[in-house]
Amino acid sequence: MKSLLIAYHSQSGASARLAQAASQGAGTEPGVAVVVRRAWDAGVADLRVAQGLLLVTAENSGALSGGMKDFLDRTFYPAIADGLVLPYALLVSAGNDGRGAVRQLERIMSGYPFRAGAEPVILRGEVSEAHLLASRELGAAFAAGLAMGIF
């Protein structure tokens, strides 16, 4: 059984809703256990048992949310020291543009031994049914890629 860690940071609740939808989508894939953790509660121990990482974050002031940045800062050196190599995907809840958050995450991840397993998904504006559907689809596709060994 493979494990997918969904780490999210949410102040308004929007990213939490998107993470839950992504979890529902990923949960449809047999052979993949889905673990959902708030970024504040997740750590390198969670990464050690995961075969994939889905990050769900808000865009704050054109950048990653502080909670997601904290998660990445806390896990950076331990992940490198442990030789962890994971595929990751990114889901951004953007009240504005979202591209700044994506650029910042890609810059951070260029130092991690992780590789992108999917194109970033930016969902702009208030959470809608279309946003929830896109989140479920990303979760399902990413989980399917893990199950099939694509990543």
MOMO-V677726 format. One record per run of one state. SS is the DSSP state (~ for helix, > for strand, _ for the rest). FROM is the first residue (numbers start at 1). TO is the last residue. If there is no record, write none. Layout:
ss=SS from=FROM to=TO
ss=SS from=FROM to=TO
This chain:
ss=_ from=1 to=1
ss=> from=2 to=8
ss=_ from=9 to=13
ss=~ from=14 to=26
ss=_ from=27 to=31
ss=> from=32 to=38
ss=_ from=39 to=43
ss=~ from=44 to=49
ss=_ from=50 to=51
ss=> from=52 to=60
ss=_ from=61 to=62
ss=> from=63 to=64
ss=_ from=65 to=65
ss=~ from=66 to=81
ss=_ from=82 to=86
ss=> from=87 to=94
ss=_ from=95 to=98
ss=~ from=99 to=109
ss=_ from=110 to=114
ss=> from=115 to=116
ss=_ from=117 to=120
ss=> from=121 to=124
ss=_ from=125 to=128
ss=~ from=129 to=148
ss=_ from=149 to=151
